[in-house]
Amino acid sequence: MTSNNRTCFVFDKENSTKILIQIVYEIPSTNISRQFNLLRSMDEPVSKTIHRLIANIENAMIKENKSKKRHQKELMGVTSNTEKQLIVVELFDINNDQPIDGNQTNQQAWRNCQRLSINEQFYNVEYNAPVVIRFRFPEQILTNTITTAFVEIDYGEYESSLFDWYVTDDIKTINDHTQWTHIHHGLFCTFHDEHVNKFV
């Protein structure tokens, strides 16, 4: 069994007439992950949505297997037959951890779903999880004055958000580790003279 720290995000869209499902699936026997975004009707049976997800995963697997076979042929001149793999998708109820009936609508099923399983890759389901749309700091940060970040959030409230403020002397390159210093926890931060010429 693979790790359980994956997340499937589900969002109400278009005035709650559609549902957006976002997952990243790791294709077995490869090092490749594929992101899937499904925009489906709220009133559609969840079994149809699952069928669409399975079809998308099958197409991605076929594409990766063709690419893998082509690469193997180039390296070794060997051909191999790949069988179509069975893909099993299940949604589990938040109340009793039992499989959800495929006849439920997307709206019913995803709101009551706590876990999604795709060939024993398990995903925690987050329904309308807060999403940061935009985030930026003021163009100039002055010492000894209150500084707030400009944040636009979907499915959440700025006032209910938690902010941790850090500074560093230098942003390191890709392979080096940047040392950040925590200076405040809260919606705003007051920077002092010792923070001048530092990265926030």
Secondary structure, DSSP 8 states (H G I E B T S, - for coil): ---S-EEEEEEEETTTTEEEEEEEEE-TTSS-EEEEEEEEETTSBHHHHHHHHHHHHHHHHHHHHHHHHHHHHHHH------------EEEEETTT--B--TTSBHHHHHHTEEEEEETTEEEEEEES--EEEEEE--SS--TTSEEE-EEEEESS-GGG---EEEEBS----TTS----EEEEESSEEE--GGGTT-B-
